């Protein structure tokens, strides 16, 4: 087949549709008491309040922003309702001064279930729960955060390939 014929046929192929670009906006955290959750996320963790919506003179919704610009929202569960199960979620907050932040939490009486500990994948993690029992990981990954965890390195070649 001649070069010009190949070019002609390839130009007849339908172009793949480009997917619209999306941006992650925020995570919603349902809580029993927004004021209590604000104390944890704003006063102890250091997130800044973007907005707080009140109903019956008490906060029922708040949006908070990290110094890096990411946001979370706190939302009061409806009266008479309990929190939905959340055993499959963990919130991650990266902080370079991990030891100092954990010490400040301990000084405030917050129980840390795991003090900062180097993990096999090269990050250092501390674990605790927020006032409603949501699991929180405070960690420092530095340059390793976007370069891959290395968790697959110890696996046999066949298992590494299957995990990808």
C-alpha positions in Angstrom: 0.0 0.0 0.0 1.4 3.4 -1.0 2.2 5.9 1.7 -0.4 8.4 0.4 -3.1 5.7 0.6 -2.1 4.9 4.2 -2.3 8.5 5.2 -5.7 8.9 3.4 -7.1 5.9 5.3 -5.7 7.0 8.7 -7.4 10.4 8.3 -10.7 8.7 7.8 -10.7 7.0 11.2 -13.0 8.7 13.7 -11.2 10.8 16.3 -11.5 9.6 19.8 -13.7 11.7 21.9 -11.8 13.6 24.6 -13.2 13.3 28.0 -14.1 16.5 29.8 -11.5 17.5 32.3 -12.7 17.3 35.9 -11.2 18.7 39.1 -11.8 17.2 42.5 -13.6 19.8 44.6 -14.0 18.6 48.1 -14.9 15.7 50.4 -18.1 15.9 52.5 -17.7 14.6 56.1 -21.0 13.9 57.9 -20.7 14.7 61.6 -22.9 14.7 64.7 -21.9 18.2 65.9 -20.4 20.7 63.4 -19.1 23.0 66.2 -17.2 20.1 67.8 -15.8 19.0 64.3 -14.8 22.7 63.6 -12.7 22.7 66.8 -10.9 19.5 65.6 -10.4 20.5 61.9 -10.0 24.3 62.3 -8.5 24.8 65.7 -6.4 21.7 66.1 -5.6 20.7 62.5 -5.2 24.3 61.2 -7.7 24.4 58.3 -9.2 27.8 57.6 -13.0 28.4 57.6 -14.3 29.4 54.1 -18.0 29.5 55.2 -20.2 28.4 58.0 -23.9 28.0 57.6 -26.1 28.2 60.8 -29.6 27.0 61.4 -31.4 27.5 64.7 -28.3 29.4 66.0 -25.9 26.6 65.5 -23.5 25.6 62.7 -24.9 22.8 60.5 -22.5 23.1 57.6 -18.9 24.4 57.2 -16.4 24.4 54.4 -12.7 24.5 55.3 -9.6 25.0 53.3 -6.1 23.7 53.8 -3.0 26.0 53.3 -2.5 24.0 50.0 -6.0 25.1 48.8 -7.8 21.7 49.1 -11.2 21.8 50.8 -13.4 19.7 52.9 -17.0 20.2 54.1 -18.5 19.3 57.4 -22.3 18.5 57.3 -24.6 17.9 60.2 -26.5 14.7 60.0 -30.2 15.2 60.1 -31.9 15.3 63.5 -32.8 11.8 64.6 -30.4 10.2 62.1 -27.1 8.5 63.0 -23.9 8.7 61.0 -23.8 6.4 58.1 -21.1 3.6 58.4 -17.7 5.0 57.4 -15.4 2.0 58.0 -14.0 2.2 54.5 -12.8 5.8 54.5 -9.7 7.4 55.8 -8.8 11.1 55.5 -5.2 12.0 54.7 -3.5 15.3 55.6 0.1 15.8 54.7 2.3 17.8 57.1 6.0 18.3 57.1 6.2 19.0 60.8 4.4 15.7 61.7 6.1 15.2 65.1 5.3 18.7 66.2 1.6 18.5 65.1 1.2 15.1 66.9 2.7 16.6 70.0 0.2 19.5 69.9 -2.7 17.1 69.5 -1.5 15.1 72.5 -1.2 18.4 74.5 -4.8 19.0 73.7 -5.8 15.6 75.0 -6.4 14.0 71.5 -5.6 10.3 71.5 -3.3 9.2 68.7 -3.7 5.6 67.9 -0.3 5.4 66.1 2.5 7.9 66.7 4.5 8.9 63.6 6.1 5.8 62.2 8.1 5.1 59.0 6.1 2.8 56.7 7.5 0.2 54.3 6.5 2.5 51.3 8.7 5.3 52.6 6.1 7.7 54.1 5.8 8.5 57.7 2.3 8.1 59.2 0.4 8.8 62.4 -3.2 7.7 62.9 -6.0 9.1 65.0 -9.8 9.5 64.9 -11.7 12.8 64.6 -14.5 13.4 67.2 -17.0 11.4 65.2 -14.7 8.4 64.7 -13.5 9.1 61.1 -10.1 7.7 60.7 -7.4 10.4 60.0 -3.9 9.8 58.8 -1.4 12.6 59.3 1.6 11.9 57.2 4.8 13.2 55.5 5.8 11.8 52.1 7.8 14.7 50.8 9.0 14.0 47.2 7.9 10.4 47.5 4.2 11.4 47.4 3.9 11.5 43.7 6.8 9.2 42.7 5.1 5.9 43.6 5.0 4.1 46.8 7.3 1.2 46.0 4.9 -1.2 47.8 5.1 -3.6 44.9 8.9 -4.0 44.9 8.9 -6.8 47.4 6.4 -8.9 45.4 7.4 -11.6 42.9 7.4 -10.3 39.3 4.2 -12.2 38.4 2.3 -10.6 41.3 3.7 -7.1 40.6 2.3 -7.4 37.0 -1.1 -8.6 38.2 -1.3 -5.7 40.7 -0.8 -3.0 38.0 
